Amino acid sequence: MKKVLFITYYWPPSVKASLHWPLKMIKYLPEFGWQPSVLTVEEDTFSSKDESLLNDINKKLVVVKAKSFEPFNIYKKFTGKKKDEQLVASETISRVNKSLTHRISIWIRMNLFIPDARIGWYFPAVKKGSSYLEKEKIDAIITIGPPHTTHLVGLKLSKIFKIPHIPVFIDPWVDIIYYKNFKRSKPTLALDNYLEKKVLKSSNSAVFVTKTMQDDYIKKYPFLNNKSNSLYWGYDEEDFKNISNEKPNNEEETIVHAGNIFDFQNTPKFWQQVKKEIDNGRKLRIKFIGTVSPGIKQTIENNGLTPVTQYLGFLPYNEMLTELSNASYLLVCATEPRHVPGKLFEYLRIGKPIIAFGNDNDEVKNILDSTKAGMMFSYDRSAKEIFAKTANIILDKSKINEFNRENIAKGLSEVLNKI
């Protein structure tokens, strides 16, 4: 059996969403002739934790951990937060906070940490990875980004040990949506573009989790045309074995959003429409699982929806799936054309009507249309149609299985077999 080293910053018990793709690929790849091992960070001090995710790791899996210098304790001290206070991703880049310290911290993050705030992991990870590769014969290296620092680690180890390298892009690098409306200096952008191109140019193949992102990168770097692939985020069927999919026996209807939601994903007209539906006698409630930006919380309050809104924070994965199964509507914000949110595939498997917002995101719209799973709206729409047409949304279950992660792992094995 051939061997592949996964380099991923996020690893259980971290609840960071982007760990689920490598976690499940590692779970299923042995079925297709590849034995994985993992290089990850010793401790992720930023993310919340879900100990139940550790149950998905094979006890025989080799996991190598490297220490990291993370700037978040300095950030907490600089912005007046307590040392043990949990940071919220959507708050750290929110534009609602106008304080000087917050604005300075954002400028530092956008211009001095290249490619990202995990660059302090680079040297320890290269050192630990080198020690492991000196003793173990590995046939391929797969890196998961963001954080895109992982790709730099993979590039270095690939060159030292002459091992094929496959970077996997969960999100874009230089123009990731988090940078929208933030100023980055010309030297910063030049260096970031240089690093991105260097990684992709040196790679043996590249994987993107959306077809639109793959096409966008090929347009930017034509050399990727014959050495890139798209493999969707997907869902794991085993995660749903004990999840009931029955409609709660009450008159209340619940709109649920899972994951981080940022200021740039706000849907003010939708919240106005929800308030209108409630005023007209509809018993609607809103639940957020994960982090919610200050700007969205403010819009919720401005529309008088605070009494019917719950902020549940992070939940263990099984509890999150249970909340989704008990929902009446599942809300997702597909912010830009290249982005297909990972939660969309869990939503599809749950089978409840999906309310999607996104501008010019044909890929998400096509998925919703082909599966008959819901409706998509631009950010300036109220989505009132969804409340009138709920009964007409009947999921085509035959279309869902192609997104099963076991099938996606098979696709990844085929990419590995070609290098």
C-alpha positions in Angstrom: 0.0 0.0 0.0 1.3 3.4 -0.9 1.7 6.1 1.7 0.5 9.7 1.8 1.3 12.4 4.3 -1.5 14.9 5.0 -0.4 18.3 6.3 -3.4 20.0 7.9 -3.3 22.7 10.6 -6.8 21.9 11.9 -7.3 18.5 13.5 -9.6 17.1 16.1 -10.6 18.1 18.7 -10.6 21.5 16.9 -14.1 22.2 15.5 -12.8 24.2 12.5 -15.0 23.2 9.6 -12.1 22.8 7.2 -10.8 19.8 9.1 -13.7 17.6 8.0 -12.5 17.1 4.5 -9.1 15.8 5.3 -10.5 13.8 8.3 -12.9 11.9 6.0 -10.4 11.5 3.2 -8.0 9.9 5.6 -10.8 7.6 6.9 -11.6 6.3 3.4 -8.4 6.4 1.4 -7.1 3.0 2.7 -10.0 1.4 0.9 -8.4 2.6 -2.3 -4.8 1.6 -1.7 -3.4 4.7 0.2 -2.3 4.7 3.8 -2.4 8.2 5.3 -0.4 9.8 8.1 -0.8 13.4 9.4 1.3 16.4 10.3 -0.6 18.9 12.3 -0.2 21.6 15.0 0.4 20.6 18.6 -2.4 22.9 19.9 -4.8 25.1 18.0 -5.5 27.9 20.5 -8.0 29.8 18.3 -10.7 27.2 17.6 -13.3 25.8 19.9 -13.0 22.0 20.7 -15.2 19.0 20.1 -13.7 15.9 21.8 -16.2 13.6 20.0 -14.4 14.2 16.7 -11.5 12.2 18.1 -13.7 9.1 17.7 -13.4 9.4 13.9 -9.6 8.8 14.0 -8.2 5.3 13.5 -6.1 4.4 16.5 -3.3 3.2 14.2 -3.1 6.5 12.3 0.3 8.2 12.8 -0.2 11.8 13.8 2.9 14.0 14.1 2.4 17.3 15.9 4.6 20.5 15.8 4.4 23.5 18.1 3.4 26.8 16.7 3.8 30.5 17.6 0.3 31.9 17.4 -0.2 35.7 17.7 -3.7 35.4 19.2 -2.6 35.8 22.9 -0.9 39.0 21.8 -4.0 40.0 19.9 -6.1 39.4 23.1 -3.8 41.5 25.2 -3.7 44.3 22.6 -7.5 44.5 22.2 -8.2 44.2 26.0 -9.6 40.6 26.0 -9.0 38.2 28.8 -6.3 35.5 28.3 -8.8 32.6 28.6 -11.5 34.4 26.5 -12.5 32.4 23.3 -11.9 34.4 20.2 -14.7 34.6 17.6 -13.6 34.5 14.0 -16.4 36.7 12.7 -15.6 39.3 15.3 -11.9 39.5 14.6 -12.5 40.9 11.1 -15.8 42.7 11.7 -16.0 46.3 10.5 -18.6 47.1 13.0 -16.0 47.5 15.7 -14.5 51.0 15.1 -12.0 51.0 18.0 -8.4 52.0 17.1 -6.9 48.9 18.5 -9.3 46.7 16.5 -8.5 48.6 13.3 -4.7 48.4 13.9 -5.0 44.7 14.6 -6.8 44.1 11.3 -4.2 46.1 9.4 -1.4 44.0 11.0 -3.3 40.8 10.1 -3.9 41.8 6.5 -0.4 43.1 5.8 2.2 41.5 8.1 1.1 37.9 8.4 1.8 36.4 5.0 0.2 34.2 3.8 -1.8 34.1 7.1 -1.6 34.3 10.9 -0.4 30.7 11.1 2.9 31.5 9.5 4.5 31.0 12.9 3.9 27.2 12.4 6.1 27.0 9.3 9.6 26.4 10.8 8.5 24.0 13.5 6.3 22.1 11.0 9.1 21.8 8.5 11.5 20.6 11.3 9.0 18.0 12.6 8.0 16.9 9.1 11.7 16.4 8.1 12.3 14.2 11.2 9.4 12.1 10.2 10.2 11.8 6.5 13.8 10.9 7.3 12.5 7.7 8.9 9.4 7.0 6.8 9.1 6.4 3.1 6.2 8.6 1.8 4.9 8.5 -1.8 2.9 11.8 -1.8 2.2 14.9 0.3 -1.2 16.5 0.5 -1.6 19.9 2.1 -4.9 21.5 3.2 -5.5 25.2 3.0 -6.5 27.5 4.5 -4.4 28.3 6.3 -2.3 28.4 3.2 0.9 28.2 5.4 0.4 24.5 5.1 1.1 24.7 1.4 4.5 26.4 2.1 5.3 23.6 4.6 4.4 21.0 2.0 6.4 22.8 -0.7 9.5 22.8 1.4 9.3 19.2 2.4 8.5 18.2 -1.1 11.7 19.8 -2.4 13.9 18.5 0.4 12.7 14.9 0.1 11.7 14.9 -3.6 8.1 13.8 -2.9 5.2 14.7 -5.1 3.0 17.5 -3.6 -0.7 18.1 -4.0 -2.1 21.3 -2.5 -5.9 21.2 -1.7 -7.7 24.5 -1.8 -10.8 24.6 0.5 -10.8 28.4 -0.1 -8.8 30.7 -2.4 -5.5 32.1 -1.3 -4.6 35.7 -2.3 -8.2 36.9 -2.7 -10.0 34.8 -0.2 -13.4 36.4 0.6 -12.3 37.3 4.2 -10.1 40.0 2.7 -13.0 41.7 1.0 -13.1 45.5 1.6 -9.8 45.4 3.6 -6.8 47.2 2.3 -3.7 45.2 1.6 -0.5 46.9 0.6 1.1 46.4 -2.8 4.2 44.7 -1.4 2.0 42.3 0.7 -0.1 41.4 -2.4 3.0 40.9 -4.5 4.6 38.6 -2.0 1.4 36.7 -1.5 0.9 36.2 -5.2 4.5 35.1 -5.6 4.0 32.4 -2.9 0.7 31.2 -4.3 2.2 30.9 -7.8 5.3 29.2 -6.5 3.3 26.5 -4.7 1.0 25.8 -7.6 3.9 25.8 -10.2 5.9 23.4 -8.1 2.9 21.1 -7.4 2.4 17.8 -9.2 -1.3 18.3 -9.1 -3.8 20.6 -7.4 -7.2 20.0 -6.0 -10.0 22.6 -5.6 -13.3 21.9 -3.8 -15.4 23.7 -6.3 -15.3 23.6 -10.1 -15.7 27.4 -10.3 -12.6 27.9 -8.1 -10.6 25.5 -10.3 -11.7 27.4 -13.5 -10.8 30.7 -11.8 -7.3 29.4 -11.0 -6.7 28.0 -14.4 -7.6 31.4 -15.8 -5.1 33.0 -13.5 -2.5 30.2 -14.0 -2.9 28.4 -17.4 -0.3 25.9 -16.4 -2.9 24.3 -14.1 -5.1 23.3 -17.0 -3.6 19.7 -17.2 -2.8 19.2 -13.6 -5.8 20.3 -11.5 -9.0 18.6 -10.4 -12.2 19.5 -8.5 -13.5 17.3 -5.7 -16.5 18.5 -3.8 -16.6 18.9 0.0 -19.3 16.3 0.4 -20.8 14.6 3.5 -20.1 11.3 5.3 -23.1 8.9 5.3 -22.0 7.3 8.6 -22.4 10.6 10.4 -26.2 10.4 9.8 -26.8 6.9 11.0 -28.4 7.9 14.3 -29.8 11.3 13.1 -33.6 11.4 13.0 -35.1 13.3 10.0 -38.6 13.8 11.3 -40.4 17.1 11.4 -40.9 18.3 15.0 -44.5 17.9 16.1 -45.4 21.6 16.8 -46.5 24.7 14.9 -43.2 26.5 15.2 -40.9 26.7 12.2 -37.2 27.1 12.8 -34.6 28.7 10.5 -31.1 27.3 11.3 -27.7 28.6 10.1 -24.7 26.4 11.0 -21.1 27.7 10.9 -19.5 31.1 11.0 -21.5 34.0 9.5 -19.7 37.3 8.8 -20.8 40.9 8.3 -20.4 40.5 4.5 -22.9 37.7 4.6 -25.7 39.8 6.1 -29.1 39.6 4.5 -31.1 42.6 5.9 -34.1 42.2 3.6 -34.5 38.6 4.5 -34.5 39.5 8.2 -37.2 42.1 7.4 -39.2 39.5 5.6 -38.9 37.1 8.6 -40.3 39.8 10.8 -43.2 40.4 8.4 -44.0 36.6 8.4 -44.1 36.7 12.2 -46.3 39.8 12.3 -48.7 38.0 9.9 -49.0 35.1 12.4 -46.3 32.7 11.3 -44.4 31.1 14.3 -40.9 31.5 13.1 -37.7 31.1 15.2 -34.0 31.6 14.3 -31.1 29.6 15.5 -27.4 30.2 14.8 -24.9 27.4 15.4 -21.3 28.8 15.4 -20.2 32.4 15.5 -22.3 35.3 14.4 -20.8 38.7 13.5 -21.7 41.9 15.4 -23.2 43.4 12.3 -25.7 40.6 11.8 -26.6 40.5 15.5 -27.3 44.3 15.2 -29.6 43.7 12.2 -31.4 41.0 14.1 -32.0 43.4 17.0 -33.0 46.3 14.7 -35.7 44.2 13.2 -37.1 43.1 16.6 -36.1 39.5 16.1 -33.9 39.1 19.2 -36.8 37.5 21.2 -37.1 34.7 18.6 -33.4 34.2 18.0 -31.0 31.8 19.7 -27.2 32.0 19.5 -26.2 28.4 20.4 -22.4 28.9 19.7 -20.4 25.8 18.7 -22.1 22.4 19.3 -20.6 18.9 19.2 -20.9 17.7 15.6 -23.7 15.2 16.3 -25.7 17.8 18.2 -25.3 20.2 15.3 -26.6 17.6 12.9 -29.6 16.9 15.2 -30.4 20.7 15.2 -30.3 20.6 11.4 -32.6 17.7 11.3 -35.1 19.5 13.6 -35.1 22.6 11.4 -37.8 23.7 9.1 -35.4 25.7 6.9 -31.6 25.6 6.5 -29.9 28.9 5.8 -26.6 29.2 3.9 -24.7 32.1 2.5 -22.6 31.4 -0.6 -20.8 34.6 -0.6 -19.0 34.6 -4.0 -19.1 32.7 -7.3 -16.2 30.4 -6.4 -17.6 29.4 -3.0 -19.7 26.3 -2.3 -20.1 26.2 1.5 -19.2 22.9 3.1 -22.4 22.9 5.2 -24.5 22.9 2.0 -23.7 19.1 1.6 -24.8 18.3 5.1 -27.9 20.4 4.4 -28.6 18.3 1.3 -28.2 15.1 3.2 -30.6 16.3 5.9 -33.2 17.0 3.3 -34.9 20.2 4.7 -35.7 23.2 2.4 -32.5 25.2 1.8 -32.6 29.1 1.7 -29.4 30.1 0.0 -28.0 33.6 -0.6 -25.3 34.5 -3.0 -24.5 36.8 -5.9 -23.8 35.2 -9.3 -23.0 31.8 -7.7 -24.2 29.5 -10.5 -22.5 26.5 -9.0 -24.6 26.5 -5.8 -27.7 27.4 -7.8 -27.1 24.4 -10.1 -26.6 22.1 -7.2 -29.9 23.3 -5.6 -31.7 23.0 -8.9 -30.4 19.5 -9.8 -31.3 18.2 -6.3 -34.5 20.2 -6.0 -33.3 21.0 -2.5 -34.2 24.7 -2.2 -34.0 28.2 -3.6 -31.2 30.7 -4.1 -31.5 34.5 -3.9 -29.2 37.5 -4.3 -28.3 39.4 -1.2 -30.7 42.2 -2.0 -33.7 39.9 -2.1 -36.2 39.1 0.7 -36.6 35.4 -0.2 -40.3 35.7 0.6 -41.0 33.1 -2.2 -39.5 30.3 -0.1 -42.2 30.7 2.6 -44.9 30.4 0.0 -43.4 27.4 -1.9 -42.1 25.2 0.9 -44.5 22.4 0.0 -43.1 22.3 -3.6 -39.6 21.6 -2.4 -39.1 17.8 -2.6 -35.5 16.6 -2.6 -34.3 14.3 -5.4 -32.4 11.9 -3.2 -31.0 10.0 -6.1 -28.7 13.0 -6.8 -27.3 13.2 -3.3 -25.1 10.1 -3.2 -22.5 11.5 -5.6 -21.5 13.9 -2.7 -20.8 11.0 -0.3 -17.2 11.4 0.9 -16.4 7.8 0.3 -17.0 8.5 -3.4 -14.9 11.7 -3.1 -12.0 9.8 -1.5 -12.1 7.4 -4.4 -11.7 10.4 -6.7 -8.7 11.6 -4.6 -7.1 8.2 -4.8 -7.3 8.5 -8.6 -5.5 11.9 -8.5 -2.8 10.3 -6.3 -2.5 7.3 -8.7 -1.7 9.6 -11.6 1.3 11.4 -10.0 
